[in-house]
Amino acid sequence: MKDLAAALRPLGLAPVPRAGGDRAAASDAPDYATGDRELFVDVAASHGGTRDLRASVVQLALRAHGREGRGVLLVQRTRMSAAGMRAEWDRLLEVLAPEIAARLGLVALLDDGAVVVPDGPVLQELVAAAAKAGTAGKRVRVDRSFEVMRVLLARWLMRQGRIAIGELGRQAGLSHPSVSKALAALGDAVERKPDRSAILRTFPHEQWARLLALAPSVRQTTAFVAGRCRIIEPRELLDRLADLRPPGVAAGGAVAARHWHPGLELPLLQRVDLSVHAPDGPMDTAFVGELDLGLAQAPTGTTPLLVLHAVPRAESLFTPSHGPGLPIADPVDALLDLHEAGLDERASALVRALRGEA
């Protein structure tokens, strides 16, 4: 718990002493709380499944009933899937009194992703802090299954030539057997040289289609909109990002596409896409709160203002900007962002331009 306490301290959360100084004793006190008690956190270090989750939620609801402020359940390990936990959480809140349910939140760091309900800067900061504490002394499993293709495709688009397989594995953060398996999955689209290097022969259409289908989960995509009664222009957001320059964050989407092909025709900027280097676990999104406290998770079916995408490989491969702005995401991330925004023709035009076929 010491690592977690240290990680939560910058958020203003401190351990709440138990009666008689015994933190192991049963008590009505939460595990952590801010000085003004506006936010309190119960930590469920391990969950066996649905029954344990229900017990923890009931305890959290009882704490919320007896005090003001917002209560958050922090789950660090469980047998439940992210989808299963989200569904069970929603069911449990339906049976609670609305005035209590409205003040409860969930943050769960699971093997198949993070669950944050309701999403927003405060709970995203809690995710980042818990992930930092959970990764002390160990690495969290992340999905790098497509990183070999993404590195090779970026080199193919930028016409950088072959790469040593050892270096490919180092950049992707994969072992030699994993790299070999990924190269085999690319089939005839890749060529392995006698000198233990590899290069793409052509665009890997089959693997690319698989990545597009799985992109939201592979990239841990998180979208935000401006809060109620707020109007924030994408250009204004980019200016703030240029001043803030959060570490490990690069401009993607239309900004990156125009960097790689200045002549690319794109519609008026509607959203800001960012690539966030996250080699060891969930994205650190704490900077979103610094950017604008009014940003909130984008409801399904709405047009987002800010979209974050994780880059899980060992090396970000971001390109420094020519000016004071953010670094630039690689052209593969730019392509993925264009497809997600529904700009498929622009994505194809970018590929043709980079390969000299336009």
PyMOL commands that set and color helices and strands:
alter all, ss='L'
color gray80, all
select helices_A, chain A and resi 2-11+19-21+50-65+82-94+98-101+121-134+147-157+165-172+176-185+187-189+205-218+234-244+253-260+287-291+331-340+344-354
alter helices_A, ss='H'
color red, helices_A
select strands_A, chain A and resi 13-15+32-34+39-44+70-75+104-110+113-117+163-164+190-192+197-200+222-226+249-251+272-277+295-297+306-311
alter strands_A, ss='S'
color yellow, strands_A
deselect
rebuild
show_as cartoon
